Each structure stands twice: as C-alpha cells, then as structure tokens.
C-alpha cells in the first residue's frame, strides 16, 4: 500500500532521507516539514518533495500514517510523545534522546501506544553489514573469539561552533552518542553484545566542546571474548570506520560498505564497495543514501507486515547503556559491567 509519510526536520540529517523517499515514491507519498519557510524553500530547491511549515498538521492529519523525525536530540522525546498519542508510527533519528532515562521513556510511550518505533542507524543496512550478519548467523565464522570497532573520524572546530553541538543539553554528549553510536550499534548487533568496558574518555587539544571527542576502551563481549573500541572526531584528515570480527573459522573485516572475509581453510570472499578515501564525509549531502533507503524500505515493510522494524527502540536503548558505561568507566577509571 502507498503510505503518506511526513519528514520532520530539514537540517543536517535530511538529505539522505529526502533522496531515499524520492527513490521510493511508488510506495511513499512524502511531505517534508520545517518550522521556517526559509528552510522549506531551500530544501524544495534541491529535492522534488512538497514542503510545509504546518508541522501540527502532520500530527493531526489522519492520512499521515508515519513520521520520520530528523530533528535535534533534545526535541525527540516531546515529538515522540505527541506522535504516539496521535497514533503515528515513528522512524526516529539517533540517538533516542539526550539521556538514557528519556530514551527509555521514548521506548515506553511507543510500546504503550501500539505504534512502531524504528531508529535511524542505517549502518545495519550497508551491503557489507547485511552479508556479515548472514555469515555470522550461519556459523561461517565459527565462535567469535575477539572483535574490534574503530571510528577514526574528523570534524573541524567549525562543526562544534554550531549552537549546541557537542553539548549535553542539545546532543546528549560528544563523539559516542553523536557519531560512534552508529558503529557501536552495528558492532553489538553482530557480536551479540558487550558485557563489560574499561575506558578512557577525553577532550583532545584538537577541539573545544563540552563533551568528549575521544574514547578508547577494552571490551568484554557477552560470550566472554575480548575486544576493543576507538572513537574520535580528532583523527585528521579522517579515516574509514572499521569492524573486525575474528572467529574460530574465519575473520570478517568491515570497512564502511566493504567486507572482506578470510576463512581458515584458505578461501576468502568480498562484498560491497570500497570505502571512500579519508572515511565518511561530515556533509550528509555527499554520503551515499543507499543504506538509508534500505532502512526506510525495512520500516515500511514492518508497517505492512505488522512486525518490528530492523532497528528497534529496545536495541538502541541498550546502545545508550553501553555509551553510559563507557563514559562512567572513563570518569571512574575502572571497569564497568552492563
């Protein structure tokens, strides 16, 4: 069925959603919304989607069955509460909220209202991620015996000079909740989860911001295997995010949308496409929107088949708790169990 969907928020995170919705126009009738006419006009000049400043109308219109919310994190809880009360299904940009308590409230209100909650962590829908999950679930790598995740990204100081960027009030924190949340979610979903962390968290001399721009940690996975994590936005000029999963039968290496698998019998396979030089751009308009399109397609299918979306609120709430544990470990200088 063709669904009418509202896209709320036309800022930093909107371009990939806009391109995806245009690609999916045979199954989606989308309208994009912002509180200012200036932002609507700028958006409409780039993307062939209708726009409106009447955000209230999206909540009140019975023909709108779902909302994609791509607004700053400090607005998420109030918008979700309103959408859930109106019976709208929700695809919510990460993070769920600025605090874990509010994130838990986001999950609670949507479940109580009986509406679907999907979360924009599109890394799970990269070709490399999908194939890696298939192999792990099929047992092709054997038992996971170690794993690493690295997010060596770069953001200029001008990025943090924007009002609220890197603050606890608006964003909920720094590199972990804003950038590395993508890879932490993917990592824990592929490996089965993280049970314990021992971290160092800091602000480097590269940036001025309220929260952290560097975290390194030793990890213990839920199966007892060791691992490690690096997350930073101070790695000039930026490099590709990377996950390595070493099993008793083979090793999977994910470098953005590229997957290499090396089996212990001497065979190997590759999937996806090579990563861009210098890693992901800070400009979302320059990024591939294919993972977003896959995420939205999955969300629409979840609505049609009355199942949970591929990335649920409960799963992302666990990522919030992992981030809390990493920061607590950094503050206290000791291991933290989840």
C-alpha positions, 0 to 999 in steps of 0.5 A: 500500500502507498503510505503518506509519510511526513519528514520532520526536520530539514537540517543536517540529517535530511538529505539522505532521507529526502533522496531515499523517499524520492527513490521510493515514491511508488510506495511513499507519498512524502511531505517534508516539514520545517518550522521556517519557510526559509528552510522549506524553500531551500530544501524544495530547491534541491529535492522534488518533495512538497514542503510545509511549515504546518508541522501540527498538521502532520500530527493531526492529519489522519492520512499521515500514517508515519513520521520520520523525525530528523530533528535535534536530540533534545526535541525527540522525546516531546515529538515522540510523545505527541506522535504516539498519542496521535497514533503515528508510527515513528522512524526516529533519528539517533540517538533516542534522546539526550539521556538514557532515562528519556530514551527509555521513556521514548521506548515506553510511550511507543510500546504503550501506544501500539505504534512502531518505533524504528531508529535511524542507524542505517549502518545495519543496512550497508551491503557489507553489514547485511552479508556479515550478519548472514555469515555470522548467523550461519556459523561461517565464522565459527565462535567469535573469539575477539572483535574490534570497532574503530571510528577514526573520524574528523570534524573541524572546530567549525562543526562544534561552533554550531549552537549546541553541538557537542553539548549535553543539553542539545546532543546528549554528549560528544563523539559516542552518542553523536557519531560512534553510536552508529558503529557501536550499534552495528558492532553489538548487533553482530557480536551479540553484545558487550558485557563489560568496558574499561575506558578512557574518555577525553577532550583532545587539544584538537577541539573545544566542546563540552563533551568528549571527542575521544574514547578508547576502551577494552571490551568484554563481549557477552560470550566472554571474548575480548575486544576493543573500541576507538572513537574520535572526531580528532583523527585528521584528515579522517579515516574509514570506520572499521569492524573486525570480527575474528572467529574460530573459522574465519575473520570478517573485516568491515570497512564502511560498505566493504567486507572482506572475509578470510576463512581458515581453510584458505578461501576468502570472499568480498562484498560491497564497495570500497570505502571512500578515501579519508572515511565518511564525509561530515556533509550528509549531502555527499554520503551515499543514501543507499543504506538509508533507503534500505532502512526506510524500505525495512520500516515500511515493510514492518508497517505492512507486515505488522512486525518490528522494524530492523532497528528497534527502540529496545536495541538502541536503548541498550546502545545508550547503556553501553555509551553510559558505561563507557563514559562512567568507566572513563570518569571512574577509571575502572571497569564497568559491567552492563 
